[in-house]
Amino acid sequence: MRGMKRLFTNINLWAAVVIAVLPLFFSDNLFRILSLGAIYAIAALGMSLLLGYTGQISMGQAAFMGIGAYTTALATTRFNCPSPVAFLASIVVSSLMAFVIGKPILKTKGYFLALATLGFGEIFFVFVSQTDRILRGFYGISGVPNFSFAGYELSSYVQMYYLHWGILLALLVFSQNMVNSRVGRALLAVNTDEVAASAMGIDISSYKLKVFVLAGAYGGIAGSLMANYVATAQPHAYTVGLSIFIILCVVVGGMGNLWGVVLATAILAWLRDEKLSQYMEYSSLMFGVILILIFIFCPQGIASLFRRIVSVAALRPLSRISLKKARS
């Protein structure tokens, strides 16, 4: 366990260094995509905790992002709240909503839970698109200001990149500490065998609800940052398609592998919104082909590919030493 914590610490430190120095070598266009990728990665991180550590499938993560986005949009445009206050309000509102809907629907399992959360996502979409007076219907709420703190406004892509990846890294460290604690071991027990976990005295429903609320809070954080980033909150941005994309990021990254999910989300966001978007009608087809190839050659996620590369690189010096000894 200590070795794993030391490994995570080293990876996190190196990641922080890389994040800090990237703006010295690349243009602003890259940070536009990386900022967006960090927002998706925050939502995917919450989904990874839910799907990878409790085995619960939720199709409503986009709805929680929408709740966070609309809360920030209303707080900043209608009530003139400072950005940090709107940010915290988004976390609270999305967490409360996750608690309210999680209490009854987490009694279901598997596909039934997926259908229940899918229904919640559709209800959210219909509600915000049909509420014209407050939420302005399909047009959404525009004019959301950039994130600002203590009078300093983050207006450039590089500044938003530092904000988004700083929050993502903080949430990643928090998530790593949680899954390596007693709570994480309890979640893995629930995911492995609920009957055995219950016999060990683990309150299954309580742990499932807590992780569901935490995933909703992560979605609210992502949605709040998205509203500041694109300066608007619109219904069509938070549909079931976004929830499916987030689940794909978790699966491609490797369920339960937090860093793998972050890397997969950044790569898939870059492919979908930057490289493949220029091919217009063929972009969805090409994106699907890439996903199929990933699932064929990396069925356990891209994290398994990196582990294989590291293990091969580590074994090469040992094989050379053993070969020299055999020759001598």
C-alpha positions as CSV (number, residue, x, y, z in Angstrom):
1,M,0.0,0.0,0.0
2,R,2.9,2.4,0.8
3,G,4.5,1.5,-2.5
4,M,1.3,2.4,-4.3
5,K,1.0,5.7,-2.5
6,R,4.6,6.5,-3.3
7,L,4.0,5.7,-6.9
8,F,0.9,7.9,-7.1
9,T,2.8,10.7,-5.4
10,N,5.7,10.5,-7.9
11,I,3.2,10.5,-10.8
12,N,1.3,13.4,-9.4
13,L,4.5,15.5,-8.9
14,W,5.7,14.8,-12.4
15,A,2.2,15.6,-13.8
16,A,2.2,18.9,-11.9
17,V,5.6,19.8,-13.4
18,V,4.5,18.9,-16.9
19,I,1.3,20.9,-16.5
20,A,3.2,23.9,-15.3
21,V,5.8,24.0,-18.1
22,L,3.6,23.1,-21.1
23,P,2.7,26.7,-21.8
24,L,6.4,27.5,-22.4
25,F,6.5,25.3,-25.5
26,F,3.0,25.3,-27.2
27,S,0.5,27.7,-28.7
28,D,-2.8,28.8,-27.2
29,N,-4.9,26.5,-29.5
30,L,-3.6,23.4,-27.6
31,F,-4.6,24.9,-24.3
32,R,-8.1,25.5,-25.6
33,I,-8.5,21.7,-26.2
34,L,-6.6,20.8,-22.9
35,S,-8.9,23.1,-20.9
36,L,-12.0,21.4,-22.4
37,G,-10.4,18.0,-21.8
38,A,-9.8,18.8,-18.1
39,I,-13.5,19.7,-17.7
40,Y,-14.6,16.4,-19.2
41,A,-11.9,14.6,-17.1
42,I,-13.4,16.0,-13.9
43,A,-16.8,14.6,-14.8
44,A,-15.2,11.3,-15.9
45,L,-13.3,11.1,-12.7
46,G,-16.5,11.1,-10.7
47,M,-18.0,8.5,-13.1
48,S,-14.8,6.3,-12.6
49,L,-15.4,6.3,-8.8
50,L,-19.0,5.3,-9.4
51,L,-18.5,2.7,-12.2
52,G,-15.1,1.4,-11.3
53,Y,-15.4,1.1,-7.6
54,T,-19.1,0.4,-7.0
55,G,-20.1,-1.1,-10.3
56,Q,-23.0,1.4,-10.7
57,I,-23.8,2.6,-14.3
58,S,-25.1,6.1,-14.4
59,M,-26.4,7.8,-17.6
60,G,-27.1,11.0,-15.8
61,Q,-23.6,12.6,-15.4
62,A,-24.3,15.1,-18.2
63,A,-27.4,16.2,-16.2
64,F,-25.3,16.9,-13.2
65,M,-22.9,18.9,-15.3
66,G,-25.9,20.8,-16.6
67,I,-27.1,21.5,-13.1
68,G,-23.7,22.9,-12.2
69,A,-23.6,25.0,-15.4
70,Y,-27.1,26.5,-15.0
71,T,-26.4,27.2,-11.3
72,T,-23.3,29.1,-12.1
73,A,-25.0,30.9,-15.0
74,L,-28.0,32.0,-12.9
75,A,-25.8,33.0,-9.9
76,T,-23.4,35.1,-12.0
77,T,-25.9,36.7,-14.5
78,R,-29.0,37.1,-12.4
79,F,-27.7,37.5,-8.9
80,N,-24.3,39.0,-9.7
81,C,-22.5,36.5,-7.4
82,P,-18.7,36.3,-7.5
83,S,-17.3,33.3,-9.4
84,P,-16.1,31.4,-6.3
85,V,-19.6,31.7,-4.7
86,A,-21.2,30.5,-7.9
87,F,-18.7,27.7,-8.1
88,L,-19.5,26.5,-4.5
89,A,-23.2,26.9,-5.2
90,S,-22.9,24.6,-8.2
91,I,-21.3,21.9,-6.1
92,V,-23.9,22.2,-3.3
93,V,-26.9,22.1,-5.7
94,S,-25.6,19.2,-7.8
95,S,-24.7,17.2,-4.7
96,L,-28.2,17.8,-3.2
97,M,-29.9,16.8,-6.4
98,A,-27.7,13.7,-6.5
99,F,-28.7,12.8,-3.0
100,V,-32.4,13.4,-3.7
101,I,-32.6,11.2,-6.8
102,G,-29.9,8.7,-5.6
103,K,-31.9,7.7,-2.5
104,P,-34.7,6.0,-4.4
105,I,-33.0,4.9,-7.7
106,L,-29.9,3.3,-6.1
107,K,-32.3,0.5,-4.9
108,T,-32.1,-0.7,-8.5
109,K,-29.1,-2.3,-10.1
110,G,-27.4,-2.8,-13.4
111,Y,-29.4,-1.9,-16.5
112,F,-32.4,-0.7,-14.4
113,L,-30.2,1.9,-12.7
114,A,-28.8,3.0,-16.1
115,L,-32.4,3.4,-17.3
116,A,-33.4,5.3,-14.2
117,T,-30.5,7.8,-14.5
118,L,-31.2,8.0,-18.3
119,G,-34.7,9.1,-17.4
120,F,-33.4,11.7,-15.0
121,G,-31.2,13.1,-17.7
122,E,-34.1,13.3,-20.1
123,I,-36.2,15.0,-17.5
124,F,-33.5,17.6,-16.9
125,F,-33.2,18.3,-20.6
126,V,-37.0,18.8,-21.1
127,F,-37.2,20.9,-17.9
128,V,-34.4,23.4,-18.9
129,S,-35.4,23.5,-22.6
130,Q,-39.1,24.3,-21.7
131,T,-38.5,26.8,-18.9
132,D,-38.4,30.0,-20.9
133,R,-38.9,32.7,-18.3
134,I,-36.0,31.8,-16.0
135,L,-33.7,29.5,-18.0
136,R,-34.6,31.0,-21.5
137,G,-35.5,27.6,-23.0
138,F,-33.5,26.2,-25.9
139,Y,-31.5,29.4,-26.2
140,G,-30.0,29.0,-22.7
141,I,-28.4,31.6,-20.5
142,S,-25.7,33.6,-22.2
143,G,-23.3,36.2,-21.0
144,V,-21.7,34.1,-18.3
145,P,-18.5,35.9,-17.2
146,N,-15.1,34.4,-17.1
147,F,-14.0,33.0,-13.8
148,S,-12.5,35.7,-11.6
149,F,-11.0,35.6,-8.1
150,A,-10.2,38.6,-5.9
151,G,-10.8,41.0,-8.9
152,Y,-8.5,39.0,-11.2
153,E,-10.2,37.7,-14.3
154,L,-9.0,34.6,-16.1
155,S,-9.6,35.5,-19.7
156,S,-6.9,33.6,-21.7
157,Y,-6.8,30.0,-22.6
158,V,-3.5,29.5,-20.7
159,Q,-5.0,31.0,-17.5
160,M,-8.1,28.7,-17.8
161,Y,-5.9,25.8,-18.5
162,Y,-4.0,26.3,-15.2
163,L,-7.3,26.7,-13.4
164,H,-9.0,23.6,-14.8
165,W,-6.0,21.3,-14.6
166,G,-5.2,22.6,-11.1
167,I,-8.7,21.7,-9.9
168,L,-8.5,18.3,-11.8
169,L,-5.2,17.5,-10.1
170,A,-6.5,18.4,-6.7
171,L,-9.6,16.2,-7.2
172,L,-7.4,13.4,-8.5
173,V,-5.2,13.4,-5.4
174,F,-8.4,13.5,-3.2
175,S,-9.8,10.5,-5.2
176,Q,-6.6,8.5,-4.9
177,N,-6.4,9.1,-1.2
178,M,-10.0,8.0,-0.8
179,V,-9.7,4.8,-2.9
180,N,-6.5,3.8,-0.9
181,S,-8.3,4.3,2.4
182,R,-10.7,2.2,4.4
183,V,-13.5,3.7,2.3
184,G,-11.9,2.6,-1.0
185,R,-11.5,-1.0,0.3
186,A,-15.1,-1.0,1.4
187,L,-16.1,0.2,-2.1
188,L,-14.1,-2.6,-3.8
189,A,-15.7,-5.1,-1.5
190,V,-19.2,-3.8,-2.5
191,N,-18.2,-4.0,-6.2
192,T,-16.8,-7.5,-5.8
193,D,-19.6,-9.2,-3.8
194,E,-22.4,-7.3,-2.1
195,V,-23.5,-10.3,-0.1
196,A,-20.0,-10.8,1.3
197,A,-19.6,-7.1,1.9
198,S,-22.8,-7.0,3.8
199,A,-21.8,-10.0,5.9
200,M,-18.6,-8.1,6.8
201,G,-20.7,-5.2,8.2
202,I,-20.4,-2.8,5.3
203,D,-23.5,-0.5,4.8
204,I,-23.8,-1.1,1.1
205,S,-26.6,1.4,0.4
206,S,-24.8,4.2,2.4
207,Y,-21.6,3.7,0.5
208,K,-23.3,3.6,-2.9
209,L,-25.2,6.8,-2.1
210,K,-22.1,8.6,-0.9
211,V,-20.2,7.8,-4.1
212,F,-23.2,8.7,-6.2
213,V,-23.4,12.1,-4.5
214,L,-19.6,12.5,-4.9
215,A,-19.9,11.7,-8.6
216,G,-22.7,14.3,-8.9
217,A,-20.5,16.9,-7.1
218,Y,-17.7,16.2,-9.6
219,G,-20.3,16.7,-12.4
220,G,-21.4,20.0,-10.9
221,I,-17.8,21.2,-10.7
222,A,-17.2,20.3,-14.4
223,G,-20.5,22.0,-15.4
224,S,-19.6,25.2,-13.4
225,L,-16.2,25.4,-15.1
226,M,-17.8,24.7,-18.5
227,A,-20.3,27.6,-18.1
228,N,-17.5,30.0,-17.4
229,Y,-15.4,28.6,-20.2
230,V,-18.0,28.8,-23.0
231,A,-19.8,31.8,-21.4
232,T,-23.2,30.1,-21.7
233,A,-25.4,27.3,-20.4
234,Q,-27.6,25.6,-23.1
235,P,-29.7,22.4,-22.9
236,H,-28.2,20.7,-26.0
237,A,-24.8,20.8,-24.4
238,Y,-25.8,18.4,-21.6
239,T,-27.7,15.6,-23.3
240,V,-27.4,11.8,-23.0
241,G,-24.7,11.9,-25.7
242,L,-22.3,13.6,-23.3
243,S,-23.1,11.0,-20.6
244,I,-22.2,8.2,-23.1
245,F,-19.0,10.0,-24.0
246,I,-18.0,10.3,-20.3
247,I,-18.7,6.5,-19.8
248,L,-16.6,5.8,-22.9
249,C,-13.7,7.8,-21.4
250,V,-13.9,5.7,-18.2
251,V,-13.9,2.4,-20.1
252,V,-11.1,3.4,-22.5
253,G,-9.0,4.7,-19.6
254,G,-9.6,1.5,-17.6
255,M,-12.3,1.2,-15.0
256,G,-10.9,2.0,-11.6
257,N,-7.7,3.5,-13.0
258,L,-7.9,7.2,-12.2
259,W,-4.9,8.4,-14.1
260,G,-5.9,6.2,-17.1
261,V,-9.3,7.9,-17.1
262,V,-7.7,11.4,-17.1
263,L,-5.4,10.5,-20.0
264,A,-8.2,8.8,-22.0
265,T,-10.5,11.8,-21.6
266,A,-7.8,14.2,-22.7
267,I,-7.0,12.1,-25.8
268,L,-10.6,11.4,-26.8
269,A,-11.6,15.1,-26.3
270,W,-8.7,16.1,-28.5
271,L,-9.7,13.6,-31.2
272,R,-13.4,14.4,-31.1
273,D,-13.3,18.2,-30.9
274,E,-10.0,19.0,-32.7
275,K,-8.7,16.4,-35.1
276,L,-11.9,14.6,-36.3
277,S,-14.2,17.6,-36.3
278,Q,-12.6,18.8,-39.6
279,Y,-14.0,15.8,-41.4
280,M,-17.6,16.8,-40.7
281,E,-20.0,14.0,-41.6
282,Y,-17.3,11.3,-41.3
283,S,-16.1,12.3,-37.8
284,S,-18.5,10.1,-35.9
285,L,-17.6,7.1,-38.1
286,M,-13.9,7.7,-37.6
287,F,-14.3,8.2,-33.9
288,G,-16.2,4.9,-33.6
289,V,-13.5,3.0,-35.6
290,I,-10.8,4.4,-33.2
291,L,-12.8,3.3,-30.2
292,I,-13.2,-0.3,-31.7
293,L,-9.5,-0.5,-32.3
294,I,-8.8,0.6,-28.7
295,F,-11.2,-2.0,-27.3
296,I,-9.6,-4.7,-29.5
297,F,-5.9,-4.0,-28.6
298,C,-6.4,-2.6,-25.1
299,P,-9.5,-4.4,-23.7
300,Q,-8.5,-3.3,-20.1
301,G,-8.0,0.3,-21.1
302,I,-5.1,2.4,-22.2
303,A,-3.7,2.2,-18.7
304,S,-2.9,-1.5,-19.3
305,L,-1.0,-0.5,-22.4
306,F,1.2,1.9,-20.4
307,R,1.8,-0.8,-17.8
308,R,2.9,-3.2,-20.5
309,I,5.3,-0.7,-21.9
310,V,6.8,0.1,-18.5
311,S,7.1,-3.6,-17.6
312,V,8.9,-4.4,-20.9
313,A,11.2,-1.4,-20.4
314,A,12.0,-2.6,-16.9
315,L,12.6,-6.2,-17.9
316,R,15.0,-5.4,-20.8
317,P,18.0,-4.5,-18.6
318,L,17.5,-7.6,-16.5
319,S,17.4,-9.8,-19.6
320,R,20.6,-8.3,-20.8
321,I,22.3,-8.9,-17.5
322,S,21.1,-12.6,-17.4
323,L,22.3,-13.0,-21.0
324,K,25.8,-11.7,-20.1
325,K,26.0,-14.0,-17.1
326,A,25.0,-17.0,-19.3
327,R,27.7,-16.2,-21.9
328,S,30.3,-15.8,-19.2
